[in-house]
Amino acid sequence: FFQGTRRAAVLMYHDVMDRPAVYFDVSTAEFRQHLKQLKAANANVIPLADLYDHMRHGKELPERAVVLTFDDGYLG
């Protein structure tokens, strides 16, 4: 079933807001800092579809691959 062998980090965000409403929300400033840290680490942000294709069909992924996901589809 799984063809790919490279690892990828998947970061899940609930809401990114100026004023987080609950503990699992992230402020806009925190999110910017996360992006700066990913850039400093030479992370390669990829679409979730690329990770799926890697796992199912062995599509190559870049080193330090990272997928950013946002659940629920809220405006935040």
PQR file with spaces between the fields and no chain letter, atoms N, CA, C, O and H, PARSE charges and radii, in Angstrom:
ATOM       1  N    PHE     1       0.822   -1.194    0.000 -0.4000 1.5000
ATOM       2  CA   PHE     1       0.000    0.000    0.000 -0.0000 2.0000
ATOM       3  C    PHE     1       0.861    1.252    0.000  0.5500 1.7000
ATOM       4  O    PHE     1       0.622    2.164   -0.792 -0.5500 1.4000
ATOM       5  N    PHE     2       1.867    1.312    0.881 -0.4000 1.5000
ATOM       6  CA   PHE     2       2.716    2.496    0.946 -0.0000 2.0000
ATOM       7  C    PHE     2       3.939    2.296    0.068  0.5500 1.7000
ATOM       8  O    PHE     2       4.676    1.324    0.234 -0.5500 1.4000
ATOM       9  H    PHE     2       2.061    0.571    1.524  0.4000 1.0000
ATOM      10  N    GLN     3       4.154    3.208   -0.860 -0.4000 1.5000
ATOM      11  CA   GLN     3       5.281    3.122   -1.775 -0.0000 2.0000
ATOM      12  C    GLN     3       6.442    4.024   -1.335  0.5500 1.7000
ATOM      13  O    GLN     3       7.606    3.631   -1.425 -0.5500 1.4000
ATOM      14  H    GLN     3       3.556    3.997   -0.995  0.4000 1.0000
ATOM      15  N    GLY     4       6.119    5.234   -0.857 -0.4000 1.5000
ATOM      16  CA   GLY     4       7.164    6.190   -0.482 -0.0000 2.0000
ATOM      17  C    GLY     4       7.765    5.874    0.870  0.5500 1.7000
ATOM      18  O    GLY     4       7.120    5.273    1.729 -0.5500 1.4000
ATOM      19  H    GLY     4       5.174    5.553   -0.783  0.4000 1.0000
ATOM      20  N    THR     5       9.009    6.286    1.049 -0.4000 1.5000
ATOM      21  CA   THR     5       9.698    6.014    2.303 -0.0000 2.0000
ATOM      22  C    THR     5      10.240    7.279    2.969  0.5500 1.7000
ATOM      23  O    THR     5      10.749    7.209    4.088 -0.5500 1.4000
ATOM      24  H    THR     5       9.534    6.774    0.351  0.4000 1.0000
ATOM      25  N    ARG     6      10.143    8.417    2.316 -0.4000 1.5000
ATOM      26  CA   ARG     6      10.658    9.656    2.909 -0.0000 2.0000
ATOM      27  C    ARG     6       9.665   10.169    3.951  0.5500 1.7000
ATOM      28  O    ARG     6       8.453   10.024    3.796 -0.5500 1.4000
ATOM      29  H    ARG     6       9.729    8.474    1.408  0.4000 1.0000
ATOM      30  N    ARG     7      10.189   10.757    4.994 -0.4000 1.5000
ATOM      31  CA   ARG     7       9.336   11.321    6.042 -0.0000 2.0000
ATOM      32  C    ARG     7       8.958   12.755    5.693  0.5500 1.7000
ATOM      33  O    ARG     7       9.692   13.464    5.005 -0.5500 1.4000
ATOM      34  H    ARG     7      11.175   10.874    5.121  0.4000 1.0000
ATOM      35  N    ALA     8       7.797   13.159    6.185 -0.4000 1.5000
ATOM      36  CA   ALA     8       7.344   14.534    6.039 -0.0000 2.0000
ATOM      37  C    ALA     8       6.605   14.924    7.312  0.5500 1.7000
ATOM      38  O    ALA     8       5.866   14.120    7.880 -0.5500 1.4000
ATOM      39  H    ALA     8       7.200   12.583    6.744  0.4000 1.0000
ATOM      40  N    ALA     9       6.807   16.144    7.750 -0.4000 1.5000
ATOM      41  CA   ALA     9       6.060   16.661    8.901 -0.0000 2.0000
ATOM      42  C    ALA     9       4.737   17.224    8.404  0.5500 1.7000
ATOM      43  O    ALA     9       4.675   17.844    7.343 -0.5500 1.4000
ATOM      44  H    ALA     9       7.407   16.797    7.289  0.4000 1.0000
ATOM      45  N    VAL    10       3.685   17.004    9.173 -0.4000 1.5000
ATOM      46  CA   VAL    10       2.380   17.574    8.863 -0.0000 2.0000
ATOM      47  C    VAL    10       1.975   18.440   10.048  0.5500 1.7000
ATOM      48  O    VAL    10       1.780   17.941   11.156 -0.5500 1.4000
ATOM      49  H    VAL    10       3.735   16.500   10.035  0.4000 1.0000
ATOM      50  N    LEU    11       1.853   19.736    9.806 -0.4000 1.5000
ATOM      51  CA   LEU    11       1.453   20.672   10.850 -0.0000 2.0000
ATOM      52  C    LEU    11      -0.008   21.021   10.643  0.5500 1.7000
ATOM      53  O    LEU    11      -0.408   21.423    9.550 -0.5500 1.4000
ATOM      54  H    LEU    11       2.012   20.142    8.906  0.4000 1.0000
ATOM      55  N    MET    12      -0.803   20.869   11.688 -0.4000 1.5000
ATOM      56  CA   MET    12      -2.237   21.132   11.593 -0.0000 2.0000
ATOM      57  C    MET    12      -2.570   22.375   12.412  0.5500 1.7000
ATOM      58  O    MET    12      -2.220   22.480   13.588 -0.5500 1.4000
ATOM      59  H    MET    12      -0.478   20.543   12.575  0.4000 1.0000
ATOM      60  N    TYR    13      -3.243   23.298   11.770 -0.4000 1.5000
ATOM      61  CA   TYR    13      -3.705   24.507   12.439 -0.0000 2.0000
ATOM      62  C    TYR    13      -5.225   24.500   12.462  0.5500 1.7000
ATOM      63  O    TYR    13      -5.874   24.058   11.514 -0.5500 1.4000
ATOM      64  H    TYR    13      -3.527   23.213   10.815  0.4000 1.0000
ATOM      65  N    HIS    14      -5.780   24.996   13.561 -0.4000 1.5000
ATOM      66  CA   HIS    14      -7.236   25.105   13.662 -0.0000 2.0000
ATOM      67  C    HIS    14      -7.651   26.487   13.157  0.5500 1.7000
ATOM      68  O    HIS    14      -8.323   26.599   12.131 -0.5500 1.4000
ATOM      69  H    HIS    14      -5.253   25.355   14.331  0.4000 1.0000
ATOM      70  N    ASP    15      -7.261   27.512   13.858 -0.4000 1.5000
ATOM      71  CA   ASP    15      -7.536   28.890   13.450 -0.0000 2.0000
ATOM      72  C    ASP    15      -6.279   29.711   13.647  0.5500 1.7000
ATOM      73  O    ASP    15      -5.537   29.501   14.607 -0.5500 1.4000
ATOM      74  H    ASP    15      -6.715   27.422   14.691  0.4000 1.0000
ATOM      75  N    VAL    16      -6.040   30.637   12.752 -0.4000 1.5000
ATOM      76  CA   VAL    16      -4.976   31.621   12.885 -0.0000 2.0000
ATOM      77  C    VAL    16      -5.697   32.960   12.984  0.5500 1.7000
ATOM      78  O    VAL    16      -6.320   33.417   12.026 -0.5500 1.4000
ATOM      79  H    VAL    16      -6.643   30.807   11.973  0.4000 1.0000
ATOM      80  N    MET    17      -5.601   33.582   14.164 -0.4000 1.5000
ATOM      81  CA   MET    17      -6.400   34.773   14.444 -0.0000 2.0000
ATOM      82  C    MET    17      -5.555   35.824   15.158  0.5500 1.7000
ATOM      83  O    MET    17      -4.566   35.499   15.813 -0.5500 1.4000
ATOM      84  H    MET    17      -5.095   33.210   14.942  0.4000 1.0000
ATOM      85  N    ASP    18      -5.958   37.092   15.023 -0.4000 1.5000
ATOM      86  CA   ASP    18      -5.279   38.146   15.771 -0.0000 2.0000
ATOM      87  C    ASP    18      -5.408   37.918   17.268  0.5500 1.7000
ATOM      88  O    ASP    18      -4.457   38.120   18.023 -0.5500 1.4000
ATOM      89  H    ASP    18      -6.763   37.356   14.490  0.4000 1.0000
ATOM      90  N    ARG    19      -6.599   37.495   17.691 -0.4000 1.5000
ATOM      91  CA   ARG    19      -6.848   37.202   19.108 -0.0000 2.0000
ATOM      92  C    ARG    19      -7.403   35.788   19.228  0.5500 1.7000
ATOM      93  O    ARG    19      -8.605   35.582   19.061 -0.5500 1.4000
ATOM      94  H    ARG    19      -7.371   37.331   17.078  0.4000 1.0000
ATOM      95  N    PRO    20      -6.546   34.814   19.516 -0.5600 1.5000
ATOM      96  CA   PRO    20      -7.019   33.437   19.639  0.2800 2.0000
ATOM      97  C    PRO    20      -8.154   33.322   20.653  0.5500 1.7000
ATOM      98  O    PRO    20      -8.127   33.941   21.717 -0.5500 1.4000
ATOM      99  N    ALA    21      -9.147   32.516   20.297 -0.4000 1.5000
ATOM     100  CA   ALA    21     -10.321   32.349   21.151 -0.0000 2.0000
ATOM     101  C    ALA    21     -10.183   31.173   22.106  0.5500 1.7000
ATOM     102  O    ALA    21     -10.723   31.208   23.212 -0.5500 1.4000
ATOM     103  H    ALA    21      -9.169   32.013   19.433  0.4000 1.0000
ATOM     104  N    VAL    22      -9.471   30.142   21.696 -0.4000 1.5000
ATOM     105  CA   VAL    22      -9.292   28.942   22.519 -0.0000 2.0000
ATOM     106  C    VAL    22      -7.827   28.521   22.457  0.5500 1.7000
ATOM     107  O    VAL    22      -7.062   29.015   21.629 -0.5500 1.4000
ATOM     108  H    VAL    22      -9.033   30.114   20.798  0.4000 1.0000
ATOM     109  N    TYR    23      -7.450   27.608   23.338 -0.4000 1.5000
ATOM     110  CA   TYR    23      -6.035   27.247   23.472 -0.0000 2.0000
ATOM     111  C    TYR    23      -5.420   26.661   22.208  0.5500 1.7000
ATOM     112  O    TYR    23      -4.204   26.746   22.032 -0.5500 1.4000
ATOM     113  H    TYR    23      -8.072   27.206   24.011  0.4000 1.0000
ATOM     114  N    PHE    24      -6.213   26.074   21.326 -0.4000 1.5000
ATOM     115  CA   PHE    24      -5.635   25.464   20.123 -0.0000 2.0000
ATOM     116  C    PHE    24      -5.628   26.408   18.923  0.5500 1.7000
ATOM     117  O    PHE    24      -5.242   26.000   17.827 -0.5500 1.4000
ATOM     118  H    PHE    24      -7.201   26.005   21.469  0.4000 1.0000
ATOM     119  N    ASP    25      -6.042   27.647   19.104 -0.4000 1.5000
ATOM     120  CA   ASP    25      -5.878   28.668   18.063 -0.0000 2.0000
ATOM     121  C    ASP    25      -4.457   29.209   18.130  0.5500 1.7000
ATOM     122  O    ASP    25      -3.802   29.130   19.169 -0.5500 1.4000
ATOM     123  H    ASP    25      -6.355   27.979   19.994  0.4000 1.0000
ATOM     124  N    VAL    26      -3.993   29.751   17.031 -0.4000 1.5000
ATOM     125  CA   VAL    26      -2.663   30.346   16.953 -0.0000 2.0000
ATOM     126  C    VAL    26      -2.829   31.808   16.554  0.5500 1.7000
ATOM     127  O    VAL    26      -3.630   32.132   15.678 -0.5500 1.4000
ATOM     128  H    VAL    26      -4.525   29.816   16.187  0.4000 1.0000
ATOM     129  N    SER    27      -2.077   32.675   17.194 -0.4000 1.5000
ATOM     130  CA   SER    27      -2.156   34.083   16.817 -0.0000 2.0000
ATOM     131  C    SER    27      -1.453   34.289   15.482  0.5500 1.7000
ATOM     132  O    SER    27      -0.626   33.481   15.060 -0.5500 1.4000
ATOM     133  H    SER    27      -1.427   32.411   17.906  0.4000 1.0000
ATOM     134  N    THR    28      -1.802   35.379   14.841 -0.4000 1.5000
ATOM     135  CA   THR    28      -1.161   35.720   13.570 -0.0000 2.0000
ATOM     136  C    THR    28       0.339   35.864   13.757  0.5500 1.7000
ATOM     137  O    THR    28       1.119   35.408   12.921 -0.5500 1.4000
ATOM     138  H    THR    28      -2.474   36.035   15.184  0.4000 1.0000
ATOM     139  N    ALA    29       0.747   36.496   14.853 -0.4000 1.5000
ATOM     140  CA   ALA    29       2.181   36.669   15.136 -0.0000 2.0000
ATOM     141  C    ALA    29       2.870   35.312   15.331  0.5500 1.7000
ATOM     142  O    ALA    29       3.981   35.105   14.844 -0.5500 1.4000
ATOM     143  H    ALA    29       0.114   36.866   15.532  0.4000 1.0000
ATOM     144  N    GLU    30       2.211   34.392   16.043 -0.4000 1.5000
ATOM     145  CA   GLU    30       2.793   33.059   16.239 -0.0000 2.0000
ATOM     146  C    GLU    30       2.926   32.327   14.903  0.5500 1.7000
ATOM     147  O    GLU    30       3.936   31.674   14.641 -0.5500 1.4000
ATOM     148  H    GLU    30       1.308   34.560   16.439  0.4000 1.0000
ATOM     149  N    PHE    31       1.900   32.444   14.067 -0.4000 1.5000
ATOM     150  CA   PHE    31       1.946   31.777   12.765 -0.0000 2.0000
ATOM     151  C    PHE    31       3.088   32.334   11.914  0.5500 1.7000
ATOM     152  O    PHE    31       3.813   31.576   11.270 -0.5500 1.4000
ATOM     153  H    PHE    31       1.079   32.975   14.280  0.4000 1.0000
ATOM     154  N    ARG    32       3.243   33.647   11.911 -0.4000 1.5000
ATOM     155  CA   ARG    32       4.376   34.252   11.181 -0.0000 2.0000
ATOM     156  C    ARG    32       5.710   33.701   11.696  0.5500 1.7000
ATOM     157  O    ARG    32       6.613   33.407   10.914 -0.5500 1.4000
ATOM     158  H    ARG    32       2.654   34.264   12.434  0.4000 1.0000
ATOM     159  N    GLN    33       5.820   33.565   13.017 -0.4000 1.5000
ATOM     160  CA   GLN    33       7.047   33.028   13.598 -0.0000 2.0000
ATOM     161  C    GLN    33       7.258   31.581   13.168  0.5500 1.7000
ATOM     162  O    GLN    33       8.388   31.185   12.885 -0.5500 1.4000
ATOM     163  H    GLN    33       5.086   33.803   13.653  0.4000 1.0000
ATOM     164  N    HIS    34       6.205   30.797   13.113 -0.4000 1.5000
ATOM     165  CA   HIS    34       6.326   29.409   12.645 -0.0000 2.0000
ATOM     166  C    HIS    34       6.869   29.380   11.221  0.5500 1.7000
ATOM     167  O    HIS    34       7.751   28.582   10.904 -0.5500 1.4000
ATOM     168  H    HIS    34       5.287   31.120   13.342  0.4000 1.0000
ATOM     169  N    LEU    35       6.337   30.260   10.355 -0.4000 1.5000
ATOM     170  CA   LEU    35       6.798   30.302    8.964 -0.0000 2.0000
ATOM     171  C    LEU    35       8.262   30.714    8.885  0.5500 1.7000
ATOM     172  O    LEU    35       9.014   30.172    8.075 -0.5500 1.4000
ATOM     173  H    LEU    35       5.620   30.909   10.612  0.4000 1.0000
ATOM     174  N    LYS    36       8.675   31.666    9.715 -0.4000 1.5000
ATOM     175  CA   LYS    36      10.083   32.084    9.745 -0.0000 2.0000
ATOM     176  C    LYS    36      10.984   30.927   10.180  0.5500 1.7000
ATOM     177  O    LYS    36      12.072   30.736    9.637 -0.5500 1.4000
ATOM     178  H    LYS    36       8.064   32.106   10.373  0.4000 1.0000
ATOM     179  N    GLN    37      10.513   30.159   11.168 -0.4000 1.5000
ATOM     180  CA   GLN    37      11.297   29.016   11.633 -0.0000 2.0000
ATOM     181  C    GLN    37      11.406   27.943   10.558  0.5500 1.7000
ATOM     182  O    GLN    37      12.461   27.329   10.398 -0.5500 1.4000
ATOM     183  H    GLN    37       9.629   30.314   11.609  0.4000 1.0000
ATOM     184  N    LEU    38      10.333   27.715    9.828 -0.4000 1.5000
ATOM     185  CA   LEU    38      10.382   26.746    8.729 -0.0000 2.0000
ATOM     186  C    LEU    38      11.373   27.204    7.662  0.5500 1.7000
ATOM     187  O    LEU    38      12.151   26.403    7.141 -0.5500 1.4000
ATOM     188  H    LEU    38       9.476   28.214    9.958  0.4000 1.0000
ATOM     189  N    LYS    39      11.339   28.493    7.342 -0.4000 1.5000
ATOM     190  CA   LYS    39      12.272   29.031    6.344 -0.0000 2.0000
ATOM     191  C    LYS    39      13.716   28.895    6.821  0.5500 1.7000
ATOM     192  O    LYS    39      14.592   28.496    6.055 -0.5500 1.4000
ATOM     193  H    LYS    39      10.708   29.143    7.764  0.4000 1.0000
ATOM     194  N    ALA    40      13.957   29.225    8.076 -0.4000 1.5000
ATOM     195  CA   ALA    40      15.310   29.129    8.631 -0.0000 2.0000
ATOM     196  C    ALA    40      15.813   27.687    8.644  0.5500 1.7000
ATOM     197  O    ALA    40      17.016   27.444    8.551 -0.5500 1.4000
ATOM     198  H    ALA    40      13.244   29.549    8.698  0.4000 1.0000
ATOM     199  N    ALA    41      14.892   26.736    8.761 -0.4000 1.5000
ATOM     200  CA   ALA    41      15.260   25.316    8.776 -0.0000 2.0000
ATOM     201  C    ALA    41      15.340   24.728    7.369  0.5500 1.7000
ATOM     202  O    ALA    41      15.545   23.525    7.205 -0.5500 1.4000
ATOM     203  H    ALA    41      13.914   26.933    8.836  0.4000 1.0000
ATOM     204  N    ASN    42      15.178   25.579    6.359 -0.4000 1.5000
ATOM     205  CA   ASN    42      15.187   25.131    4.963 -0.0000 2.0000
ATOM     206  C    ASN    42      14.121   24.072    4.697  0.5500 1.7000
ATOM     207  O    ASN    42      14.329   23.143    3.917 -0.5500 1.4000
ATOM     208  H    ASN    42      15.012   26.556    6.493  0.4000 1.0000
ATOM     209  N    ALA    43      12.985   24.228    5.357 -0.4000 1.5000
ATOM     210  CA   ALA    43      11.874   23.311    5.130 -0.0000 2.0000
ATOM     211  C    ALA    43      11.270   23.584    3.761  0.5500 1.7000
ATOM     212  O    ALA    43      11.299   24.714    3.273 -0.5500 1.4000
ATOM     213  H    ALA    43      12.816   24.983    5.991  0.4000 1.0000
ATOM     214  N    ASN    44      10.734   22.563    3.158 -0.4000 1.5000
ATOM     215  CA   ASN    44      10.062   22.671    1.860 -0.0000 2.0000
ATOM     216  C    ASN    44       8.584   22.377    2.064  0.5500 1.7000
ATOM     217  O    ASN    44       8.192   21.227    2.257 -0.5500 1.4000
ATOM     218  H    ASN    44      10.711   21.645    3.554  0.4000 1.0000
ATOM     219  N    VAL    45       7.767   23.424    2.019 -0.4000 1.5000
ATOM     220  CA   VAL    45       6.329   23.254    2.186 -0.0000 2.0000
ATOM     221  C    VAL    45       5.774   22.687    0.888  0.5500 1.7000
ATOM     222  O    VAL    45       6.005   23.224   -0.195 -0.5500 1.4000
ATOM     223  H    VAL    45       8.086   24.359    1.862  0.4000 1.0000
ATOM     224  N    ILE    46       5.037   21.589    1.022 -0.4000 1.5000
ATOM     225  CA   ILE    46       4.490   20.898   -0.144 -0.0000 2.0000
ATOM     226  C    ILE    46       2.977   20.747    0.009  0.5500 1.7000
ATOM     227  O    ILE    46       2.461   20.787    1.126 -0.5500 1.4000
ATOM     228  H    ILE    46       4.849   21.152    1.901  0.4000 1.0000
ATOM     229  N    PRO    47       2.272   20.577   -1.091 -0.5600 1.5000
ATOM     230  CA   PRO    47       0.835   20.308   -0.994  0.2800 2.0000
ATOM     231  C    PRO    47       0.583   18.919   -0.405  0.5500 1.7000
ATOM     232  O    PRO    47       1.381   17.998   -0.583 -0.5500 1.4000
ATOM     233  N    LEU    48      -0.534   18.790    0.293 -0.4000 1.5000
ATOM     234  CA   LEU    48      -0.918   17.499    0.848 -0.0000 2.0000
ATOM     235  C    LEU    48      -1.024   16.442   -0.245  0.5500 1.7000
ATOM     236  O    LEU    48      -0.703   15.275   -0.019 -0.5500 1.4000
ATOM     237  H    LEU    48      -1.182   19.537    0.437  0.4000 1.0000
ATOM     238  N    ALA    49      -1.473   16.850   -1.429 -0.4000 1.5000
ATOM     239  CA   ALA    49      -1.595   15.906   -2.548 -0.0000 2.0000
ATOM     240  C    ALA    49      -0.240   15.292   -2.905  0.5500 1.7000
ATOM     241  O    ALA    49      -0.175   14.128   -3.299 -0.5500 1.4000
ATOM     242  H    ALA    49      -1.733   17.798   -1.613  0.4000 1.0000
ATOM     243  N    ASP    50       0.841   16.066   -2.770 -0.4000 1.5000
ATOM     244  CA   ASP    50       2.172   15.515   -3.062 -0.0000 2.0000
ATOM     245  C    ASP    50       2.554   14.443   -2.054  0.5500 1.7000
ATOM     246  O    ASP    50       3.158   13.435   -2.420 -0.5500 1.4000
ATOM     247  H    ASP    50       0.788   17.012   -2.450  0.4000 1.0000
ATOM     248  N    LEU    51       2.208   14.652   -0.787 -0.4000 1.5000
ATOM     249  CA   LEU    51       2.488   13.638    0.223 -0.0000 2.0000
ATOM     250  C    LEU    51       1.679   12.377   -0.064  0.5500 1.7000
ATOM     251  O    LEU    51       2.194   11.265    0.047 -0.5500 1.4000
ATOM     252  H    LEU    51       1.718   15.472   -0.489  0.4000 1.0000
ATOM     253  N    TYR    52       0.426   12.551   -0.428 -0.4000 1.5000
ATOM     254  CA   TYR    52      -0.420   11.411   -0.786 -0.0000 2.0000
ATOM     255  C    TYR    52       0.201   10.643   -1.952  0.5500 1.7000
ATOM     256  O    TYR    52       0.311    9.418   -1.902 -0.5500 1.4000
ATOM     257  H    TYR    52       0.007   13.455   -0.517  0.4000 1.0000
ATOM     258  N    ASP    53       0.609   11.364   -3.005 -0.4000 1.5000
ATOM     259  CA   ASP    53       1.221   10.714   -4.167 -0.0000 2.0000
ATOM     260  C    ASP    53       2.517   10.007   -3.798  0.5500 1.7000
ATOM     261  O    ASP    53       2.843    8.969   -4.375 -0.5500 1.4000
ATOM     262  H    ASP    53       0.521   12.360   -3.045  0.4000 1.0000
ATOM     263  N    HIS    54       3.247   10.549   -2.857 -0.4000 1.5000
ATOM     264  CA   HIS    54       4.469    9.899   -2.383 -0.0000 2.0000
ATOM     265  C    HIS    54       4.135    8.584   -1.687  0.5500 1.7000
ATOM     266  O    HIS    54       4.747    7.547   -1.942 -0.5500 1.4000
ATOM     267  H    HIS    54       2.983   11.392   -2.388  0.4000 1.0000
ATOM     268  N    MET    55       3.148    8.661   -0.805 -0.4000 1.5000
ATOM     269  CA   MET    55       2.794    7.466   -0.037 -0.0000 2.0000
ATOM     270  C    MET    55       2.168    6.381   -0.918  0.5500 1.7000
ATOM     271  O    MET    55       2.454    5.198   -0.737 -0.5500 1.4000
ATOM     272  H    MET    55       2.650    9.503   -0.598  0.4000 1.0000
ATOM     273  N    ARG    56       1.341    6.766   -1.845 -0.4000 1.5000
ATOM     274  CA   ARG    56       0.633    5.789   -2.687 -0.0000 2.0000
ATOM     275  C    ARG    56       1.446    5.319   -3.888  0.5500 1.7000
ATOM     276  O    ARG    56       1.402    4.146   -4.259 -0.5500 1.4000
ATOM     277  H    ARG    56       1.109    7.727   -1.992  0.4000 1.0000
ATOM     278  N    HIS    57       2.195    6.251   -4.498 -0.4000 1.5000
ATOM     279  CA   HIS    57       2.827    5.934   -5.780 -0.0000 2.0000
ATOM     280  C    HIS    57       4.340    6.121   -5.795  0.5500 1.7000
ATOM     281  O    HIS    57       4.984    5.895   -6.820 -0.5500 1.4000
ATOM     282  H    HIS    57       2.232    7.204   -4.198  0.4000 1.0000
ATOM     283  N    GLY    58       4.910    6.534   -4.664 -0.4000 1.5000
ATOM     284  CA   GLY    58       6.358    6.680   -4.598 -0.0000 2.0000
ATOM     285  C    GLY    58       6.889    7.967   -5.194  0.5500 1.7000
ATOM     286  O    GLY    58       8.092    8.075   -5.433 -0.5500 1.4000
ATOM     287  H    GLY    58       4.387    6.718   -3.832  0.4000 1.0000
ATOM     288  N    LYS    59       6.022    8.962   -5.448 -0.4000 1.5000
ATOM     289  CA   LYS    59       6.485   10.251   -5.979 -0.0000 2.0000
ATOM     290  C    LYS    59       7.561   10.820   -5.064  0.5500 1.7000
ATOM     291  O    LYS    59       7.429   10.793   -3.840 -0.5500 1.4000
ATOM     292  H    LYS    59       5.044    8.874   -5.254  0.4000 1.0000
ATOM     293  N    GLU    60       8.628   11.334   -5.670 -0.4000 1.5000
ATOM     294  CA   GLU    60       9.722   11.902   -4.880 -0.0000 2.0000
ATOM     295  C    GLU    60       9.262   13.141   -4.123  0.5500 1.7000
ATOM     296  O    GLU    60       8.472   13.940   -4.625 -0.5500 1.4000
ATOM     297  H    GLU    60       8.735   11.356   -6.664  0.4000 1.0000
ATOM     298  N    LEU    61       9.769   13.281   -2.919 -0.4000 1.5000
ATOM     299  CA   LEU    61       9.537   14.471   -2.116 -0.0000 2.0000
ATOM     300  C    LEU    61      10.869   15.157   -1.856  0.5500 1.7000
ATOM     301  O    LEU    61      11.907   14.497   -1.822 -0.5500 1.4000
ATOM     302  H    LEU    61      10.411   12.632   -2.510  0.4000 1.0000
ATOM     303  N    PRO    62      10.853   16.464   -1.673 -0.5600 1.5000
ATOM     304  CA   PRO    62      12.095   17.142   -1.307  0.2800 2.0000
ATOM     305  C    PRO    62      12.484   16.795    0.120  0.5500 1.7000
ATOM     306  O    PRO    62      11.656   16.333    0.905 -0.5500 1.4000
ATOM     307  N    GLU    63      13.734   17.017    0.446 -0.4000 1.5000
ATOM     308  CA   GLU    63      14.169   16.846    1.827 -0.0000 2.0000
ATOM     309  C    GLU    63      13.457   17.876    2.685  0.5500 1.7000
ATOM     310  O    GLU    63      13.100   18.955    2.213 -0.5500 1.4000
ATOM     311  H    GLU    63      14.407   17.392   -0.191  0.4000 1.0000
ATOM     312  N    ARG    64      13.256   17.534    3.935 -0.4000 1.5000
ATOM     313  CA   ARG    64      12.607   18.417    4.912 -0.0000 2.0000
ATOM     314  C    ARG    64      11.235   18.883    4.426  0.5500 1.7000
ATOM     315  O    ARG    64      10.896   20.062    4.527 -0.5500 1.4000
ATOM     316  H    ARG    64      13.546   16.657    4.318  0.4000 1.0000
ATOM     317  N    ALA    65      10.460   17.948    3.903 -0.4000 1.5000
ATOM     318  CA   ALA    65       9.116   18.252    3.415 -0.0000 2.0000
ATOM     319  C    ALA    65       8.171   18.509    4.591  0.5500 1.7000
ATOM     320  O    ALA    65       8.196   17.797    5.595 -0.5500 1.4000
ATOM     321  H    ALA    65      10.736   16.990    3.821  0.4000 1.0000
ATOM     322  N    VAL    66       7.346   19.534    4.442 -0.4000 1.5000
ATOM     323  CA   VAL    66       6.371   19.907    5.457 -0.0000 2.0000
ATOM     324  C    VAL    66       5.047   20.208    4.766  0.5500 1.7000
ATOM     325  O    VAL    66       5.012   20.886    3.739 -0.5500 1.4000
ATOM     326  H    VAL    66       7.325   20.111    3.626  0.4000 1.0000
ATOM     327  N    VAL    67       3.964   19.700    5.335 -0.4000 1.5000
ATOM     328  CA   VAL    67       2.613   19.989    4.859 -0.0000 2.0000
ATOM     329  C    VAL    67       1.930   20.837    5.926  0.5500 1.7000
ATOM     330  O    VAL    67       1.959   20.492    7.107 -0.5500 1.4000
ATOM     331  H    VAL    67       3.992   19.149    6.169  0.4000 1.0000
ATOM     332  N    LEU    68       1.319   21.943    5.516 -0.4000 1.5000
ATOM     333  CA   LEU    68       0.528   22.763    6.433 -0.0000 2.0000
ATOM     334  C    LEU    68      -0.936   22.482    6.159  0.5500 1.7000
ATOM     335  O    LEU    68      -1.390   22.586    5.020 -0.5500 1.4000
ATOM     336  H    LEU    68       1.296   22.223    4.556  0.4000 1.0000
ATOM     337  N    THR    69      -1.684   22.125    7.206 -0.4000 1.5000
ATOM     338  CA   THR    69      -3.108   21.877    7.042 -0.0000 2.0000
ATOM     339  C    THR    69      -3.896   22.800    7.952  0.5500 1.7000
ATOM     340  O    THR    69      -3.417   23.207    9.011 -0.5500 1.4000
ATOM     341  H    THR    69      -1.315   22.040    8.132  0.4000 1.0000
ATOM     342  N    PHE    70      -5.104   23.123    7.532 -0.4000 1.5000
ATOM     343  CA   PHE    70      -5.991   23.995    8.290 -0.0000 2.0000
ATOM     344  C    PHE    70      -7.344   23.298    8.350  0.5500 1.7000
ATOM     345  O    PHE    70      -7.969   23.073    7.313 -0.5500 1.4000
ATOM     346  H    PHE    70      -5.493   22.792    6.672  0.4000 1.0000
ATOM     347  N    ASP    71      -7.804   22.954    9.551 -0.4000 1.5000
ATOM     348  CA   ASP    71      -9.047   22.202    9.656 -0.0000 2.0000
ATOM     349  C    ASP    71     -10.272   23.117    9.714  0.5500 1.7000
ATOM     350  O    ASP    71     -10.159   24.315    9.976 -0.5500 1.4000
ATOM     351  H    ASP    71      -7.296   23.137   10.393  0.4000 1.0000
ATOM     352  N    ASP    72     -11.399   22.548    9.472 -0.4000 1.5000
ATOM     353  CA   ASP    72     -12.709   23.163    9.603 -0.0000 2.0000
ATOM     354  C    ASP    72     -13.079   24.178    8.517  0.5500 1.7000
ATOM     355  O    ASP    72     -14.266   24.384    8.265 -0.5500 1.4000
ATOM     356  H    ASP    72     -11.490   21.575    9.259  0.4000 1.0000
ATOM     357  N    GLY    73     -12.119   24.805    7.881 -0.4000 1.5000
ATOM     358  CA   GLY    73     -12.433   25.767    6.827 -0.0000 2.0000
ATOM     359  C    GLY    73     -13.049   27.067    7.334  0.5500 1.7000
ATOM     360  O    GLY    73     -13.750   27.745    6.583 -0.5500 1.4000
ATOM     361  H    GLY    73     -11.155   24.638    8.086  0.4000 1.0000
ATOM     362  N    TYR    74     -12.804   27.425    8.583 -0.4000 1.5000
ATOM     363  CA   TYR    74     -13.304   28.693    9.099 -0.0000 2.0000
ATOM     364  C    TYR    74     -12.526   29.847    8.508  0.5500 1.7000
ATOM     365  O    TYR    74     -11.438   29.646    7.969 -0.5500 1.4000
ATOM     366  H    TYR    74     -12.234   26.874    9.192  0.4000 1.0000
ATOM     367  N    LEU    75     -13.057   31.044    8.599 -0.4000 1.5000
ATOM     368  CA   LEU    75     -12.412   32.231    8.067 -0.0000 2.0000
ATOM     369  C    LEU    75     -11.027   32.439    8.670  0.5500 1.7000
ATOM     370  O    LEU    75     -10.099   32.844    7.970 -0.5500 1.4000
ATOM     371  H    LEU    75     -13.940   31.207    9.037  0.4000 1.0000
ATOM     372  N    GLY    76     -10.880   32.160    9.979 -0.4000 1.5000
ATOM     373  CA   GLY    76      -9.600   32.353   10.659 -0.0000 2.0000
ATOM     374  C    GLY    76      -8.522   31.504   10.067  0.5500 1.7000
ATOM     375  O    GLY    76      -7.381   31.547   10.526 -0.5500 1.4000
ATOM     376  H    GLY    76     -11.633   31.831   10.548  0.4000 1.0000
